Amino acid sequence: MSTPYRAGAFRLSPEDYRALTDAAQANPEAYWQDQGKRLDWIKAPSNAQDTGTGWFSDGTLNASFNCLDRHLKTRADQTALIWQAEEAEHIIRLTYRDLHERVCRLANVLRDHGIRRGDRVAVHLPTVIEGVVSMLACARLGAIHVVLFGGFSPEAIADRLADSGASLVITANVGRRGAKRIPFKTTMDSALSLRPDSLSVKHVLVVSVTDEPVPMQAGRDDMLNPLLASASASCPIETMASTDPLFLLYTSGSTGKPKGIVHGTGGYLTWASYTHELVFDHQAGDVFWCTADIGWITGHTYVVYGPLSNGGTVLLFEGMPSHPKPGRWWDVIQAHKVTTFYTSPTAIRALMREGNDVPREYDLTSLRVLGTVGEPISQEAWSWFDDVIGGGRCAFVDTWWQTESGGILISPVPGAVKEKPASATLPLPGVNPILVDDKGHPLEGATEGVLCIDGSWPGRALTIWNDDALFETTYLRPYPGHYFTGDGARRDEDGYYWITGRVDDVINVSGHRIGSAEIEDALAAEHAIVESAAIGIPHDLKGQGIVVYAVARDPSHPDLEMLAVRAIAAKVGRYAVPEKVYIVPDLPKTRSGKNVRRLMRKIACGETDGLGDLSTLADPEIVEVLIAIVQG
């Protein structure tokens, strides 16, 4: 099934798209040199492609300058950020001049606290303007920002602070979610108290989101607002090499230890600008709303660096989709005339449950482009979003990419690529996906296999923080000559790609990648639990839900399930709490001691027929025991 090209004044035609693709294939160096010109360079690079030292390797620039200063001549009075609070009447609009001033003030505060080029600054904030300002202020000084998701537990935060060596933290007194208050400062205090000997944090700056007081440690903690008020509104930029790190962002892996993905400056910013303009058909006057938290890569690339490098207008929304009543998101779109709306399949599924009548109460005709990210979307959710929210008239971009890729790799392009519901469709010009079998042999035509990328692209991560070898073994060595994405995919007869899910032990819950080992490590610290296995199963709202099989030291121990849930919430975060915990006498293992996750996944899904060959199990009888526990 495919849809016709959407009507509308899109920038690219199918012929334009083919011309870009052909140009990128015929002469990649010239193509990327040309794309690099979308940035303002202090020293223009003499080469584009990564030859082992990184993209645009001899160029110098500053990311903050490219997102702010260079726009002041032509769009100083254009709105850069619209911040919509939970209350409909509470709105802050910042022009590019306003945002530039705020960034300079914070950069000067950071400099006064000893922050210099290459230092790491942790940003732990709710959806407030200061999150964007903090990232750009760090970039201005050449400091490396490390944004931490607000849902992380103190232990998860401490892990990331220790690994990154952050010397300063920017947090908030609280965050707001409806009537609930999220204790940002006290969570950070708990994190800092866990490992005082292994952390490098010397200063904590606290944003006042509300008037609620929080504990402050003398000599370490300062309220940020008074410092900003007295800081200078002018701050020079630091000249950065294209390959200098811009930020670290931690992602879960199958080893259990979070990986600090390092993104550079010139290549990443080129990719953010390129993909934002191409995929979302960015045009003057657009109001771009990406609902992602800035604690994730989507927020980095499509809330901050992509739209602002292109001189766009970005919407930040503090509230929740259905608070104080269903339809809040549609009210925001109507009020601010949002043209581009980028969200997750999880959110779409939740909104579908409110029915069709709710969105029909609002005027959504300003919408021009709809996008999804984070996980594959079902055909049902795709069609609902397209018909009910987009009215069948909007371009629909179902995007596939990863933290490590820096930006979108496979997606429709409005006006140029025919959409197919639930398909990521075609690679962007300059991206060369390939499907391989388990031995690394390329697969041709309509087929299914492991998704790799042939060659490189400007947005690709530089490395893993303090672990170049792990980057090599994780992404480059599994299939030599190709970048290993960790995902499987199907390619149809039209060359379109359909993402089939992870091929490793990472579980995708509402777009959050959670390593099964992270959950198992959290449970391993509980004396009452001998061992465990976490697996992902389909979930109609979250995409995947987590199920845990746990072996108890004493099966008669009271409240074992609740003990497991609390351990995971405390050590990983509430977002990783499992749908179900099964207390079992043993796990299905091969004779070599390897957990057979496919069996546990099938049993948890109720697929007890056709479990395959069980002869390799150390104890085949455990399968019937697990089935009885899960069913009973």
NUKOLGU-189496 format. One record per residue: residue in one letter; y, z negated, x negated of N, C-alpha, C, O in turn. Coordinates in steps of 0.1 Angstrom, whole numbers, plus 5000, padded with zeros to 4 digits. Atoms other than C-alpha are relative to their C-alpha. Example, Ala and Ser with C-alpha at 12.3 -4.5 7.8 and 13.67 -1.06 7.14 Angstrom:
A498850004991495549224877501250004991501249934981 S498950005009498949294863501149925008502249915003 
This chain:
M498850004992500050005000501250004991501349924982 S498850005007503450094987501250015010501050075021 T498949984992506950085001500950114995500850154983 P499149905005509550354999501149944991501349824991 Y498950055007512450334975501049955010501350015020 R499050074991515050104990501350085000501750144990 A498749944999518250255003501049914993500949794993 G498950095005521450134986500550064987499950164981 A499349955012523750194957499549934987500249854982 F500650065012521450094928500450084988500750204989 R499549945013522350164892499150114995499650214990 L500949915006519250344883499250085010498850035021 S500949924992517350634899498650014993498549964981 P501349995006513650704892500150094987499450074977 E499849915012514850984868500649924988500249944977 D499450085011517050734849499049914994499049894981 Y501150105005514150484846499150084991498750024980 R500949925008511850754832500750044987500150044976 A499349965013514550864807500149884991499949894979 L499950125008514950504795498649974994498549944982 T501350025005511150464792499650104989499050064979 D500349895010510850794773500749974987500249994976 A499250035012513650694749499549894992499449894980 A500550115006512150364742498750034992498449984982 Q501349965006508750524734500350094988499650084978 A499849905010510150814714500749944987500349984976 N499350055011512450614691500449865002501649835006 P499750144997512250234695501149944993501949874998 E498950065008514550154667501450045006502349965007 A498749954995517450374681500249935014501349905017 Y499850054987516750244716500549855000501449825007 W499650145000517049874707501349984992502049894995 Q498750015006519949934684501150025011502149955011 D499049984989521750074714500149895010501249855014 Q499950124991520749784736500649884994501349805001 G499350115007521949544709501550005002502149905000 K498549994999525449674715500549945012501849935014 R499650074988525549494748500649864996501349805004 L499550135005526449184727501250034990501350144985 D498950005010529549114705499549934988499249814988 W500550065013528349064669501249974991502150044990 I499150035011530248894642499850104988500750164982 K500449905009528349114618498950085007497950035010 A501049914992526549414635498850014991498850034979 P501349995008522849434625499850154996500250245003 S500349865005521749734604498750055005498450175005 N501349964994518349734620499749915012500249805014 A500350074988516949624653498649945000498449825002 Q501450044998513149604653499549894990500049884979 D500650115007511149304641499150064989498050114993 T500949955011509649394607499449884993499049894981 G500650125006508449034600501049904998500749784995 T498950105001511848864598500749975013501749895013 G499350024987512848884634500950115004501250204996 W499249894995514949104656501450004996502049894995 F498649995004518349224645500349914988501349844988 S500150115009517549024614501349984991501549864987 D498850025008520749084594501349995007502449985002 G498850024992523149044623500449865001499649775000 T499550134997525348744630500850005013501450105016 L499450014987526748624663500149855004499649764997 N500050134994527348324685499750015015500450095022 A500449994986525648284719501049955010501350015020 S499050054991528348074735501250095001501750115011 F499049905000530948324724499750125010500550175017 N500449884992528948604741500049975015500150065023 C500150044986528648404773501449965006501649965018 L498850064995532248284775501250084994501950155001 D498749965006535048384750500250155001501450195004 R499849854999534448764751500450045014501050155015 H499749964987534948764788501549965004502050005014 L498750054997538348584787501150115001502150095009 K499049905000540348904781500050075014501150115019 T500049924988539149074813499649935013499949975023 R500450074988537648814836500249854999499449775004 A499750155002539248474827500149935014499749825015 D499850064987540048414864498850035010498949995022 Q501249984991536648534878499249885000499149814990 T500950114998534348274891498750024991498050124993 A501249995008531548204865498949915007497849965007 L501050094994529847904882500549955014501749925016 I499850074988529647794918499049895001497849915001 W500950114999528247444921500149955015501249905019 Q500150054986527147354957499249875000498049874996 A500650134999526446984962499149995012499050095020 E500850024988523946844987500950015013500550075023 E499149994989526946805010500750135001501250184991 A499549874999528147135024501450014996501850124991 E498649995003531747055019500449974985501549994981 H499850035014531346954982499750124992498550144989 I500249875007531847274962500949994988502149964989 I499149985012533147324926499850144996498750194994 R500049875006534047664914500850004987501949964986 L499449995014534747724877500150154996499250224997 T499749875005536348034864499450014985499149914980 Y500449995014535348174830500949924991500549864981 R499050085008538548004816499649855002499649784992 D500450144998537447674832498849964993498749854986 L501350025007533947694819500149994985499549914978 H499749995015535147784784500649874996500349814985 E499450135004537347474784499149895000499149804991 R500950114999534647244795499050004989498649904983 V500949985011532247384769500649954987500049884979 C499350045013534747334741500249855000500049794989 R499950155000535446974752498749934996498749844988 L501250075003531846884751499550034986499049944979 A500349975014531247064718500749914991500249874981 N499250095009534046854703499449865001499449794991 V500650144999532446534717498750004992498549904985 L501250005007529146634702500350004985499649934977 R499750005015530746714668500549864996500249824985 D499650135004532446374669498949904999499049804992 H501150085001529046224673499050054989497850014989 G500849965011527746394642499150125001498450154992 I500949894997526046694657500650124992501750164992 R499649885008526046994633498950115002497950095009 R500949895000524347324629498649964997498349894987 G501450035002520547304632499549875006498349845007 D500450124994520546954648499550035014499850125020 R500549984986518546914680500649905009500849785007 V499450084989520146784712499250015012498950125017 A500850004988518046684741500949995013501849915013 V499250004987519446764776499149975011498150045014 H500950064990517946564804500949975012501449865014 L499050004989519946634836499550065012498650145012 P500349934988519646714872500850135001501450174992 T499249884998521247024887501549985002502049975013 V498550035000524846954877500650104990499950164981 I499349905009527447174859499849964986499750054977 E500150045014527046964828498750054993498750064981 G501249955007523547104822500350144994500050164982 V499649875006524947454817501049984989500950044978 V499050035010527947314798499349954987499749994976 S500650055012525647124774499350104992499450114980 M500749905007523547424766501050094992500750124980 L499049915006526547644758500849924989501249984979 A499350085011528247354738499149994988499650004977 C500950005012525147324716500150134993500250144981 A500049865006525147704711501250024992501250094982 R498749985007528747694701500049944986500649994977 L500150075013528047444673498950044991498850014980 G501249975008524847604662498949905001497949904994 A501150104998522847304674499050065009499250155017 I501249944993519447364690499849915012499549795011 H500250084988519247244726498549995004497850095003 V501450034996515947094739500249955015500449835017 V499950044986516147084777498749945006497750005004 L501150074995513846834794500050005015501049965021 F500150004985512646874830500249865005499649765000 G499750144994513846584852498849935005498949815008 G501250074995510346524865499149954990498049894993 F500950055011508846434831499949855001500949785004 S500250155001507446084827500649964987500950044978 P499550055013508845864799499150044988499750074978 E500949965011505745934778500250154996500250184985 A499949855003506146314782501450024993501450114984 I498749995007509846274772499949964986500450024977 A500150055014509046064742499250104991499650114979 D500849905008506446324730501050114995500950154984 R499149895003509146594731501149964991501650044982 L498950055009511846384715499549984986500150014976 A500650035013509546284687499750144993500050154981 D500349875007508346644680501250084996501250144985 S498849925003511746794681500949944990501750004984 G499050085009513546524661501450005005502349994998 A498650004994516446524686500749874995500249764995 S499250115005519246304673501049955011501649845010 L499150044989521346294705499450055014498850155014 V500549974987520446294742501250005010502149915009 I499050004989522646394772499249985012498350075016 T500750034988521346244804501049965011502249975009 A499150044989522746124838499649865004498549815001 N500450134994522945794855498950015010497949935009 V501049974990520945924884500050155004501050225001 G500049884993519946244901499949985015499449875019 R500150024986520146304938499150105007499150225004 R500949924992517446434961500049955014499249865017 G499850054987518546374997500449854998501449834991 A499650145001518745995002499449944987499849824984 K500750065012516545934971500950024987501650124986 R499350005013518045854937498950014989498049934989 I500949985011516145984906500649924988501749954983 P499450095011516545724877500050074987499150034978 F500049925012517445964849500249904988499449914978 K499750085011518945704826498949894997498649884985 T501050105002516345434831498750064995497950004987 T501149925005513645694826500150034985499250014977 M499749975014515245794793499949874992499449874981 D500150125007515545434783498649964997498249914986 S501450035001511845384789499450094989498650044981 A500649915010511045694768500449954986499649964977 L499550045013513245574739499449874995499349844983 S500650125004511545234740498550014996498049924990 L501449985003508045374737499750014985498749954981 R500349975014508245484701501249994991501750094985 P498750015007511345344684499850044985500850094979 D500249965014509845414649499850154998500050194986 S500349855002509045784655501150085006501050215005 L499049924994512245884673501350004992501549904984 S498849995008515546004657501249995008502350015003 V498850004991517845954687501049894996500649774995 K499050105004521045784676501149985011501749875012 H498950014990523345854706499450055013498650145014 V500449954986522845884744501350015007502149915009 L498849984992525646034764499650015015498750095018 V500450014987525545964801501050065010502250035010 V499249934990526946194829500049915012498949875017 S499950084987528146004860499950105012500850175016 V500349924988526546194889500549935013501149995022 T499550084989527345904913500849884993500949874981 D499350125005529245574909499049884997499449774993 E501050105002525945384905500049964985499850044977 P500150055014525945164873498650004995497649995003 V501350005007523145184848500149924988501249904982 P499950075012522244974818500550084988500050204987 M499549935012524045074786499849924988500049804988 Q500350075012523044984751501250024990501550144987 A498849995009526044904729499650074987498650044981 G500249935013526345124698499250135001499350214992 R500849874998524045394712500450085012500550205011 D499749934988525145474747501550015003502249915000 D498649984995528445614760500050085013499250175015 M499749914988529645744794500750124995501750114987 L499549885005530446104788501450045006502250094998 N498849954994533246164813501349954993502250044991 P498850045007535945954795500250074986501350104982 L500049935013535046124762500550145002501350194993 L499549864997535546464777501450015003502150104999 A498650004995538846374792501050004988502150054988 S499250015012540246294757499750114989500450114979 A500449905010538546584738500950125001501550155011 S499249875001540346904727499350105008498050115009 A500649894993539847204749499950134992499750244997 S500249885009539647434719499049964989499049854983 C501150035010536547454696499650134994499150225001 P500549885006535747714670498550025001497849925002 I501449974999532347884671499449994986500150024976 E500850005012529647854644499450144999498850195009 T500749875002528448184629498549984998498149914989 M501450025000524748214635499350134997499750245001 A500849885003522148454621499250035013498949945021 S500749964988520348654648498749925001498249895013 T501350075000517048474638500149855000499149784999 D499850154999518548124639499549955013499850025023 P500450054987516947914666501249975009502249915005 L499150044990518947884698499649885008500449795011 F500550124993516747644716498549994998497850084994 L501450034999513347474718499749985015500549915022 L500550034987511447464751498549985000497850064995 Y501450045001508247284755499250055012499650045023 T500949954990505347434773498649954998498249914986 S501350065002501847304780499050104995499250224997 G501149925006498847434762498749945003498649835008 S501350054998495147394764499649894991498549834993 T500350115010495147154734500549875005500149774999 G499450134996497046884753501349974994502149905001 K498750035006499946864729501050105004500850225002 P498949904996503147024743500450084987500650034976 K499549915011504247324722501550035001501950075012 G498649975000507847354712500350154997500350194985 I499749865002508547724717501450024995502449975001 V498749985006511347844695500550145003499950245000 H499449874997513648124707501350014991502149924989 G498949975008516148284684501350045007501350025020 T498749984994519748384690500250155004500450185016 G499749864997520248764688499050075008499450145018 G501049934993516948894700499949955015499850025024 Y500150064987516648644729501250045009501050075020 L498849984991520248694741500150155004500550185015 T500149864996519849074740499050025011499350095021 W501149994989516649044761500549945013500349995024 A499550064988518348804785501050095007500950105020 S499049914994521249044791499450125005499750175016 Y500749874996519049354792499249985013499450065022 T500950014988516549224817500749955012500449995023 H499250044989519149054839500650125007500650135019 E499349884994521049374843499050105006499350155016 L500949894996518049604846499249965013499250035022 V500950044989515749404869500749965013500349995024 F499350054988518349254892501250095004502050065012 D499049904997520549564892501449945001502249965010 H498750085000523549344882501250095001501350194994 Q498849924997526849484895501249905001501049785005 A498850084998530449354896500049955014499850025023 G499950064987530949114924498749935005498849865015 D501250074996527348994926500149854999500849804990 V500250155001526648624933498549984998497750015007 F501450015005523348544915499549865002500149774996 W500650134998521248254927498550004995497750065002 C501450025004518148164907499849855002500549764997 T500250144995516647844922499349914989499149804992 A500750085011514947734889500849894994502049904993 D499450115008515647414872500350054986499550134980 I499849955013517247464838499049944990499049984978 G501050065008514447254824498850104997498050074988 W501049895003512247574825500650124995501950144996 I499449885006512647904808500750095010501750165007 T499349924990513648074841501449965001502350045002 G498650054999516647854843500850034987502050064988 H499349965013517547924806500550145001501750174999 T499749865002517348294809500850065012501750145011 Y499449944989518448364845500949915009501349945020 V498950084995520748074853501150004990502350014994 V499050015010522548064820500250134992501250204994 Y499649905010522248324793500050145005500950225001 G499949864995521448644812501250025009502050115005 P498849974992524048624840501349984993502350064995 L498750025007526848474818500250104989501450134987 S499749905011526348714789500450135007501150215000 N499649874993526748994815501349985009501750075017 G498750024993529948834830499849985015500650025023 G500350024986528248744863500549875006501149794999 T499750124993528848474889498749935004497850005011 V501350074998526048214891500249885010501249815010 L500050114991525247974919499149894995497949924992 L500850115002523947624912499949915012501049885018 F500150084988522547424941499349874997498249874992 E500550135004522047054938498849955010498049875006 G500850054990520047004970498650065001498250134992 M501349964998516647074985500050115011501050125019 P500049894991515547375006500249975015500750045023 S500050044986515247185039500749875003500349805012 H499350134998517646885036501550045002502050114994 P500550104991519246765057499250055012498749985020 K500849944990517547015080499550134996500050194986 P500549875004515447335078501250105001502050105009 G499049895001517547635068501149984991502150054990 R498950035009519647475042500350114989501450154987 W499949895010518947755016500750125007501650185001 W499449894993519848015042501549985003502350075002 D498650034998523147835049500850024988501950064988 V499449985013523947835012500250154997501350194993 I499849855002523348215010501150055009501950135005 Q499049954990525448275041501449954995502450034996 A498750065003528348045029500650074987501850094986 H499549955012528548194994499850154998500050204987 K500349855000527548555002499250044988499650124980 V500949985011524748544977499450155001499050195012 T500549865000523648904967498650014994497850094998 T501349995008520648824944499449865001500049764997 F500750134997518148554953498650004993497850084997 Y501150005009515448464927499349875002499949774998 T500750134998512848194936498550024998498150124993 S501550005003509148104935499250025012499749995024 P500949994989506248184957499749875007499549865019 T500250134994505747814962501149975010500849925021 A498950024990509147784978499950095012500250045023 I500249904989508548094999499049955010499249955022 R501050054991505347955013500449885008500149875020 A499550124992507047625022501050045011501049995021 L499049964991509847805039499450085012499950085023 M500749934990507448025058499549915011499549945023 R500550104990506047715075501049955010500749905020 E498950044991509447645091500150115011500850085021 G499949904990508947965111501150114998501950094989 N499049895001510948285116501349985006502350045003 D498750024992513548155140501149934991502249954994 V499050075008515247925114500850104992502050104993 P499249915008516348205089500850095009501950145005 R499349904991517348425119501349945006502150015012 E498750064996520148175127501150034991502350004994 Y499049995010521948275096500250154996499450244999 D499649865004523748595083499650014986500249964977 L500549975013521748705053500350144995499650194985 T499849865003523149055051500750024987500750134982 S499449985013524948985018498950034989499250084979 L501149995009521448985001499750154997499750245006 R500349865005520749304980498750014993498050114993 V501250015008517949194957499349875002500049775001 L500850125000515148944962499050014988498550114984 G501050015012512948824933499149885001499549785007 T501050115001509948604927499649984986499550084978 V500450045014508748424896499149885000499249805009 G500750125002506348174883498550015002497749944996 E501449984997502948284897499950135009500950175014 P500249894991501448574916500349975014500049855018 I499750034986502648604952499050085009498650195006 S500949944991500348674981500750115008501950125009 Q499549894992500748985002500749955013501850005017 E499450064988501548765032501449944997502349975005 A498750065003504348575015500950114996502150104999 W499249885004505648904999500650065013501850085013 S499649934988505849065034501049925008502049975013 W499050084993507548765050501349994993502450005000 F498750005007510148735023500850135001502050135004 D499449874998510849105025500550025014501750075015 D499649974986510949135063501049905006502049945011 V499250104993512348805075501349964992502349954999 I498850045008514748715046500850134996502050134997 G499349885004515549065033500350105010501050205008 G499849904989515449245066499450144997499850245003 G500549885004513449515049500950104993500550214990 R499049915007516549655032500249974986500950054979 C499750045014516549464999499050054990497950074994 A501049985011515049554966499249874998499849765000 F500850125002512149324959499450014986498650104983 V500550005014511349244922499149884998499549764997 D501150105002508049054918499850004985499250094979 T500050005015508448954881498949924993498549824998 W500950075008505948864855500549984986501050084980 W499650035014506748694822499749854997499049795005 Q500450135005506348364803501149934992502150004988 T499050075008508248094784500150074986501150094981 E500049945013507148274752500650134999501150184989 S499449865000508448614763501550005000502150104997 G498650014999511948494768500750065012501850025016 G499549934988512448714798499050095006497850095002 I500949924992510848954823499450114991500150174983 L500749895007508249194809499550115010499650235007 I500549914990506749354840500649975013500649865018 S499350024987508649414872500450135006500750234998 P499349884995509949674896501450004996502049894992 V498549995003513449804889500650065013500250165017 P499549954988515549844920500550145000501250194991 G499649864998515950204932499250094991499350214993 A500649925010513750324904498449995000497850094996 V501550025000510150184908499649965014500149875020 K500550044987508250184940499349875000498649844990 E500650145000507149834950498650015007498450105015 K501250024993503649734960499949855002500049774993 P500050154998503349394977499049934992497849974991 A500850095009501949134953499750064987498950004979 S500249955013501949364923501349994992502450014997 A498850005009504249314893500450144996501550164990 T499849865002504149694891500050044985499050034979 L500049945013505249854858500849924989501749844993 P499250065011506449734824501450054999501750175003 L498649965002510149744816500050104988499150094980 P499949915011511250024793500049924987500849834985 G500150065013510349924757498949895000498649844989 V501150105000507449694768498750085001498650175010 N501349925000503849814761498849915002498249874993 P501250094997501149614779498750084998498750204998 I501349945002497549684772498949905005499149785004 L501150084995494349554788498850024990498550134986 V501150005009491449464765498849935006499049845014 D501250084996487849344770499949874991500849854982 D500150125008486649014755499850024985499949924978 K500249985014485949174722501350074994501350114982 G498749945004489549324720500050155001501050214996 H499949854999488649684728500950045011500849995022 P499149954990491349864747499350065012498350135010 L500549954988490549954783500950105006502150085007 E499149894995491850274798499850015015498949975021 G500149974986492650374833500049885009500549785005 A500150114991492150164864498949914996497749954996 T501050095006490449854851500549865001501649845006 E499650145001490649474847499649954987498549984982 G500450065013490749274815501149904996501849855005 V499050105005492849044793501350084997501350184991 L498749945001496549124793500649974986500849854983 C499450025013498049174758501350095000501450185009 I498849915002501349334747499950064986499749994976 D500149925013501249604720501449994994502450045000 G498750015006504049544695500849885004500249785009 S499150114998507049324699501150045010501250165013 W498949974992510149304720501149894997500749794992 P499050095005513549134714499949855004500349764997 G500050144994512948824736498849924995498849804999 R501250075004509648724720500449884992501249884983 A499850125007509548364707499850024985499050114981 L500249995014509948324670498849934995498149984986 T501150085005507348054665499849885009500549865019 I500150144994506247704676500649904990500349914978 W499250105008508447424663499049934990498049864995 N500850075010506947294630498550044999497749964994 D501449965000503747484635499850165001499450215011 D500149855000503847854625498550045001498250145008 A501449964999500047854621499550005014498750085018 L500450014986499547744657500550125008499850175016 F499549894993501748024669499250134997498850205006 E500849895004499748274649498650005007498250105013 T501450014995496348144661500050015016499050055022 T499950004985497548104698500350145005499650195015 Y499549874994499248444703499750134993499650234999 L500249885008498548684675498650034994498350144992 R501349985006495048624662498950035010497950095006 P501149974991492948634693499650145002498450185003 Y500249864999493349004696500950074990502050124993 P499149955011494649134662500750135003500150225009 G499249884997497449384665500749995013501650085016 H499450014987498449264699500449855003499949764997 Y499650134995500248974715499249965012499150035021 F500950054990497848764736500849925010501449815006 T499250074990499548654769499349885006499949795011 G500750114994496748424780499750035015499049955022 D500349964986496648604814499050115001498950204992 G500749884996494248844830500750085009501650045016 A499349914991495349144849499150125004498150154997 R500649884995494149444869501050115000502250095003 R499149884999495649794865499450105010498250135009 D500549914990495350024894500250154996500650184985 E500049865003495150404896501450064998501650164992 D498749955003498950434895500649934988501849964985 G499550075012499250224863500749875003501349814994 Y499350124997500549924882499149884996497949894997 Y500750125004499649574870500049895011501049875018 W500250114990498349294892499549884992498449894986 I500350115008498248954875498949925007499149885019 T501150074994494948774881499949854997499049785002 G500050155004495648434865499749974986499450074978 R500250055013495148234834498550034995497650015003 V501449995006492148304811499749884992498649874986 D500250125008492547964794500049885009499849905021 D500150124992492647604806501449955004501749835004 V498750044995496247604818500150025015499750125020 I500050004985496847524855501550025004502449964999 N498649974995499947674873500249945013499850005023 V499750074987501147434899501550025003502449974996 S498649974996504247564917500850054989502050024988 G499349945012505147764886500149914988500649964978 H500050085012504747464863498750014993497649984999 R501349995008502147524836499649874994500449804987 I500550135004500147214830498650024993497750074999 G501349995008497447194803499049905006499349795008 S501150094995494147054816499849894990499549774994 A500250115010493946864783501149895001500849784998 E499050114998497246684791499649905010499749785008 I500550094990495746544822498849924995498849804998 E501250075005492446454805500449904990499849804989 D499550105009494346284777500649885006500449775002 A499450114993496246074801498949915006499049795005 L501150084995492945964817499249934989498649834991 A500750055011491345904784500549864995499849784989 A499450135004493745614778499649895009499949775006 E500450104990492345434808498649954997497650034997 H501350055004489445204798499050025011497850045008 A501049994989487845234832499450145002498450165009 I500449864999487445614828499450044987500050044977 V500749965012484845744803500550144995500850154984 E499649865002485746114805500450065013500150015024 S499649934988487246364828500250154998500250194986 A499749865001487846724835500950045012500750015023 A499049964990490846874853499950155001499850234992 I500149864998490647214869501050045011501549955019 G499149954990492947434891499250075011498350145008 I500649934989491947554925501150065009502350015008 P499049944991493847774950500649905010499949825015 H499350094991496447594970501050085008501850165002 D499249914992498247755000501549984998502350075002 L498550035002501647594991500450024985501450084982 K499750015014501547534953499550124992499850134980 G500749895007499547844943498849954994497750004996 Q501250075004497247614924500249855001501349805000 G499950145000496447254929499049954990498150024985 I500950065010494747014905498949915006499249845015 V501150094996491346854910499549944987499350014977 V500650075012489946594886498649955004498449895014 Y501350064999486346504881500149894989500349924977 A499950115010486246154864498749925000498149895011 V501250085002483245964850500549864998501249834988 A499550145000483745594856499149914990497949934990 R500750095008482745324831499149905009498049875007 D500750094990481845104861500350065014501450045019 P499749944987481545304894500449915011500949955021 S499750104990481944984914501549954999501949885007 H498650045002485444944900500950045012500850155016 P499249964989487944924929501250094997501750084986 D498849925001490645184934500050094987501150114981 L500149915012489445424906500950125002501550174993 E499249884997491045724923501549974998502250054992 M498550045001494445544926500349974985501450014981 L499750025015494145434889500250134993501150144985 A499949875006493645794879501350065003502050124994 V498849944996496545914899501249944993502150014989 R498950085007498845644885500150044985501250054980 A500049975015497845724849500650144998501350164989 I499549875001498546094854501550005002502350074995 A498650014997501946024870500849944989501949994986 A499250075010502945784843500150084987501150084980 K500149945013501845994813500450155000500950204990 V499749854999502446354825501250025009502250085005 G498949994990504646334856499550015014498350055016 R500449994987504546324893499550145004498750165013 Y500349864996504346704895498650044996498150145001 A501449975004500846684879499049925007497849925004 V500950084992499346444904499050095007499350185013 P501149924994495946584915499949995015500349905021 E500250004985495146684951498849915003498849855013 K501150084998491846504947499449964987499350034977 V500750055012490046284922498549975005498449895014 Y501450034997486146284924499449914989499449954977 I500750095009484345994908498650044999497950045009 V501349945001481146144894499249934989499849874980 P500850075011478246014873500050074987499850014976 D500049935012478546294848500750145003500950175014 L499449874999480146634841499050114997498150084988 P500949895004478246964840500450054986501550104984 K499849965014477847044803498950104995497850095000 T501049925007476147304782499349914990499749804988 R500850085010473547184757500849974987500549884980 S499250025011476247214731501249905003502049874994 G499050104996478446964751501350055005502249975007 K498749944994481047204765500049995015499050025022 N499950014986482247134800500050145006500750235001 V500149874993481447424824501049995012500649955023 R498950014990484747444843499850095011500250065023 R500249914989483747744863499249945011499449975023 L500950064990481047544880500949895008500849895020 M499250104993483447254888501150075009501450015019 R499049934991486047504901499350055012499950045023 K500749944988483547674924499649895010499849905022 I500450114991482247344937501249945007501149915019 A498850054993485747214944500550095010501250045020 C499549904990486547534963498950025011499250105020 G501049994990483347494983499150124999498450165008 E500849885002481747804968498749964993498549984981 T501350065006478247654964498950105000497850074995 D501049905000476347974969500350094987501450124984 G499849905011475748204939500749934988501749994983 L499350075012476647944911499550064987500050024976 G500349945012474948164886498949934992498249844998 D501150055008472548084858500449854995501449834989 L499850145003472247704854499149954988499149834985 S501050045010469647714827500649954987500049884979 T499450045012472147654799500649865001501049804991 L499550144998473147314814499149904994497949924994 A500850115006472047004796499349935012498149885010 D500650074988471346854831500350085012501350065019 P499849914989471047124858500149925013500849975023 E500050084987470446854885501449945003501649915015 I498750064997474046724881500850095010501750045017 V499249914991475247034900499849965015500849955022 E500350054986473546914933500749875003501249855014 V499450134999474946574927501550025003502149965012 L498649984998478546704924500350075013501350035020 I499849944987478146924955500049905011500849905020 A500150104990477046624975501349915000501749875011 I498850095000480046414963501250075005502050025013 V498949934996482546684969500050035015501050025022 Q500249974985481146775004500049875008500349885020 G500250124992480546415014501149905000501049805007 
